[in-house]
Amino acid sequence: MRRTGTSMANRTGALVLAAALLLSGEACAQSSGGGFPNLFGNLFSGKPTDTSAQAPSAPAGTGAPPPWSGEDGASGHPLMTASAIREAAANFDNCVAAMWPDAARRNISQASFQRFTAGLEPDLRIMDLMDSQPEFTKAIWDYLDILVNDNRLAKGREILAKYKPQFDAAEKAYGVDRYIVASIWGIESNYSTQMGDRSVLNSTATLACIGRRQNYFRDEFLSALEILHRGDLRPEQLRGSWAGAFGPTQFMPTAFKRYAVDADGDGRRDVVDNPADLIASTANNLRKDGWQTGQSWGFEVVMPQNFNYMLADRAKAMTVAQWEHLGLKRAGGKPFPNPADKAYLLAPAGAEGPGFLMLQNFRVIMKYNPAEAYALAIGHFADRLRGGAPFVQPWPRQERVLSRAERLELQQLLAQRGFYRGTPDGQLGGQTREALRGFQASIGTPADGFASSDVLERLRGR
């Protein structure tokens, strides 16, 4: 679910898959809204993922999680060096104790503070997860295949039927499409089956005292203490991802404070085990982020031949009527419901794949998780739950995903030709996409910004 601060957290379920996604050019900048730590952060702007590809595995048969690698973090941040991590870990107890005055200012009692911080220990494995950099990624079509599948759709329809009164009430109170809420539930945690099993308090305490995001996570840690002190959740319920996201729709503690509601009036805001609170709180989050009742998230569209892909940019929104004037048509031949709607064009697989016109509600989903791939999965899954069909146009499944070394090489070659002015890091965000467009335009190919193996070969001069 949507988090506070700059985007950098993790989730489970969809997030583990997302760590392996989209570095082949469909990535975009982070949300300008609240954002949260998540797997997508790495894919789009160099933030950590929840993949453990670089960390050592646990001994076979032990069932224990792998230990901290003991190595410097890949980010190169001074607080992520092995020596800095060890030094901070040695001071962990003092760091936690030093947060008592801040806790007191939040009206947390000393008894609660002592009770809930007793026994906390630094989980240094999180340092590897925070700075991991996957060597290979998944293409967006593979990601969508995994998340939007028949089994998950069947379970989603069961959930919608089982909790129909709760969805009815939330839809009436907040004006948010029930299928979007059910989609978030399904994609974030596979309907409560993949929520993460780390202590949120222990994880956020670790991150508040060790590593490169201590100020951010101090707020999350203190907010988790507030949740426990108030009695909304019990410690055993407050379990989740390494970065502190918890519950079926993956709230961060600070997001819980802003959006969680007591829908059934029992005095607790239980977004973990109470479906009424969970559904209403997720809907409340979307409503407060600007959800427009009765509007879709977007539409699959067909682009004409020789289309100017420089227009496929989140900053270049136009009315649907203006897009139609440029030759875009809704896939499947259906008319657009409201030609006056403002939308931007997304071409996540470049000129060889389908296009999408994204409306305001797509931007709202991106505030929940600032990745276009995630928001596309949520919107499409919701449409399928509603009875809609799969996407009409094929994906370019023949394209292979570039390795991290190839992505780094691509940026270096773009820089040598004067198109890329950032620091090559092997992570393809908006700046790289713009550089790719410039290069593609210079050689007379569709300037779609898609980092294919073909464009890499052209950069190599082959």
FENFEN-V304608 format. One record per run of one state. SS is the DSSP state (a for helix, b for strand, c for the rest). FROM is the first residue (numbers start at 1). TO is the last residue. If there is no record, write none. Layout:
ss->SS from->FROM to->TO
ss->SS from->FROM to->TO
This chain:
ss->c from->1 to->13
ss->a from->14 to->18
ss->c from->19 to->20
ss->b from->21 to->21
ss->c from->22 to->39
ss->a from->40 to->45
ss->c from->46 to->77
ss->a from->78 to->80
ss->c from->81 to->81
ss->a from->82 to->90
ss->c from->91 to->91
ss->a from->92 to->97
ss->c from->98 to->99
ss->a from->100 to->105
ss->c from->106 to->109
ss->a from->110 to->117
ss->c from->118 to->124
ss->a from->125 to->130
ss->c from->131 to->137
ss->b from->138 to->138
ss->c from->139 to->139
ss->a from->140 to->147
ss->c from->148 to->149
ss->a from->150 to->162
ss->c from->163 to->163
ss->a from->164 to->174
ss->c from->175 to->177
ss->a from->178 to->189
ss->c from->190 to->197
ss->b from->198 to->199
ss->a from->200 to->209
ss->c from->210 to->213
ss->a from->214 to->230
ss->c from->231 to->238
ss->b from->239 to->240
ss->c from->241 to->245
ss->b from->246 to->246
ss->c from->247 to->250
ss->b from->251 to->251
ss->c from->252 to->252
ss->a from->253 to->259
ss->c from->260 to->274
ss->a from->275 to->288
ss->c from->289 to->297
ss->b from->298 to->302
ss->c from->303 to->308
ss->a from->309 to->311
ss->c from->312 to->317
ss->b from->318 to->319
ss->a from->320 to->325
ss->c from->326 to->328
ss->b from->329 to->330
ss->a from->331 to->333
ss->c from->334 to->341
ss->b from->342 to->346
ss->c from->347 to->349
ss->a from->350 to->352
ss->c from->353 to->354
ss->b from->355 to->358
ss->c from->359 to->359
ss->a from->360 to->368
ss->c from->369 to->371
ss->a from->372 to->385
ss->c from->386 to->403
ss->a from->404 to->416
ss->c from->417 to->429
ss->a from->430 to->442
ss->c from->443 to->452
ss->a from->453 to->459
ss->c from->460 to->462
